[in-house]
């Protein structure tokens, strides 16, 4: 059974940094694509960043230039999201999503709170 486990959320002051990680386990194949989404209270879920196994990355307009998504090893089962210059509007639950084969999986989410 595939599981996605996110870590790294927390409380940070505006202008600070956090690094989130999302580890996929339970599959013999590594994900084809891994993404971070976020959802703030009363708002729609939005794409933050994505990374394909082949190396393509994509970012939401609101985080371009501040956030970086990357894999740290060749296994590409764990994706990281480096978040710099955080703003109060970045406050949300950050959720990891991936595709393995023809199936999609979601993590439980990790809370990021940015104080002004």
SULHUKA-V913736 format. One record per pair of residues at least 12 apart in sequence whose ideal C-beta (glycine too) atoms are under 10 Angstrom apart, sorted by the first residue. I is the first residue (numbers start at 0). J is the second residue. Records with the same first field share a line. If there is no record, write none. Layout:
# SULHUKA-V913736
I->J / J
This chain:
# SULHUKA-V913736
0->24 / 25 / 26 / 104
1->23 / 24 / 25 / 26 / 28 / 30 / 97 / 99 / 100 / 102 / 103 / 104
2->22 / 23 / 24 / 25 / 26 / 104 / 106 / 107
3->21 / 22 / 23 / 24 / 25 / 30 / 33 / 76 / 77 / 78 / 94 / 95 / 96 / 97 / 104 / 105 / 106 / 107 / 108
4->20 / 21 / 22 / 23 / 24 / 77 / 95 / 106 / 107 / 109
5->19 / 20 / 21 / 22 / 35 / 78 / 80 / 92 / 93 / 94 / 95 / 105 / 106 / 107 / 108 / 109 / 110
6->18 / 19 / 20 / 21 / 22 / 77 / 106 / 109
7->19 / 20 / 21 / 79 / 80 / 81 / 82 / 93 / 109 / 111
8->91 / 92 / 93 / 108 / 109 / 110 / 111 / 112
9->109 / 110 / 111 / 112 / 113
10->90 / 110 / 111 / 112 / 113 / 114
11->82 / 85 / 89 / 90 / 111 / 112 / 113 / 114
12->85 / 87 / 113 / 114 / 115
13->84 / 85 / 86 / 87 / 88 / 89 / 113 / 114 / 115
14->83 / 84 / 85 / 86 / 113 / 115
15->82 / 83 / 84 / 85 / 113 / 114
16->65 / 81 / 82 / 83 / 84 / 85
17->66 / 80 / 81 / 82 / 83 / 85 / 89 / 93 / 109 / 111 / 112 / 113
18->67 / 69 / 79 / 80 / 81 / 82 / 83
19->35 / 47 / 66 / 68 / 78 / 79 / 80 / 81 / 82 / 93 / 95 / 109 / 111
20->71 / 77 / 78 / 79 / 80 / 95 / 109
21->33 / 34 / 35 / 68 / 76 / 77 / 78 / 79 / 80 / 93 / 94 / 95 / 96 / 97 / 106 / 109
22->76 / 77 / 78 / 79 / 95 / 106
23->74 / 75 / 76 / 77 / 78 / 95 / 97 / 99 / 104 / 106
24->76 / 77
25->99 / 104
26->76 / 97 / 99 / 100 / 102 / 104
27->99
28->52 / 76 / 99 / 100
29->52 / 70 / 73 / 74 / 75 / 76 / 77 / 97 / 99
30->50 / 51 / 52 / 70 / 75 / 76 / 77 / 78 / 95 / 96 / 97 / 98 / 99 / 100 / 103 / 104
31->51 / 52 / 53 / 75 / 97 / 98 / 99 / 100 / 101
32->49 / 50 / 51 / 52 / 53 / 55 / 57 / 78 / 96 / 97 / 98 / 99 / 103
33->48 / 49 / 50 / 51 / 52 / 68 / 70 / 75 / 76 / 77 / 78 / 79 / 80 / 95 / 96 / 97 / 98 / 99 / 104
34->46 / 47 / 48 / 49 / 50 / 51 / 57 / 68 / 78 / 80 / 94 / 95 / 96 / 97 / 98
35->47 / 48 / 49 / 50 / 58 / 59 / 62 / 66 / 68 / 78 / 79 / 80 / 82 / 93 / 94 / 95 / 96 / 106 / 109
36->48 / 49 / 59 / 91 / 92 / 93 / 94 / 95 / 96 / 105 / 106 / 108
37->59 / 61 / 62 / 80 / 89 / 90 / 91 / 92 / 93 / 94 / 108 / 109 / 111
38->91 / 92 / 93 / 94 / 108
39->88 / 89 / 90 / 91 / 92 / 111
40->90 / 91 / 92
42->88 / 91
44->91 / 92 / 94 / 96
45->59 / 60 / 61 / 62 / 91
46->58 / 59 / 60 / 62 / 96
47->59 / 61 / 62 / 66 / 68 / 80 / 82 / 89 / 91 / 93 / 94
48->62 / 63 / 66 / 67 / 68 / 69 / 78 / 80 / 81 / 82
49->68 / 78 / 96 / 97
50->67 / 68 / 69 / 70 / 75 / 78 / 79 / 80 / 97
51->75 / 98
52->70 / 75 / 97 / 98
53->75
54->70 / 75
56->68 / 69
61->86 / 88 / 89
62->80 / 82 / 83 / 84 / 85 / 86 / 89
64->83 / 84
65->81 / 82 / 83 / 84 / 85 / 86 / 89
66->80 / 81 / 82 / 83 / 84 / 85 / 89
67->79 / 80 / 81 / 82 / 83
68->80 / 81 / 82
69->81
76->97 / 99
77->95
78->95 / 97
80->93 / 95 / 111
82->111 / 113
85->111 / 112 / 113 / 114
86->113 / 115
87->112 / 113 / 114 / 115
88->113 / 115
89->111 / 112 / 113
90->110 / 111 / 112 / 113 / 114 / 115
91->108 / 109 / 110 / 111 / 112 / 113
92->107 / 108 / 109 / 110 / 111 / 112
93->106 / 108 / 109 / 110 / 111
94->106 / 107 / 108 / 109
95->107 / 108 / 109
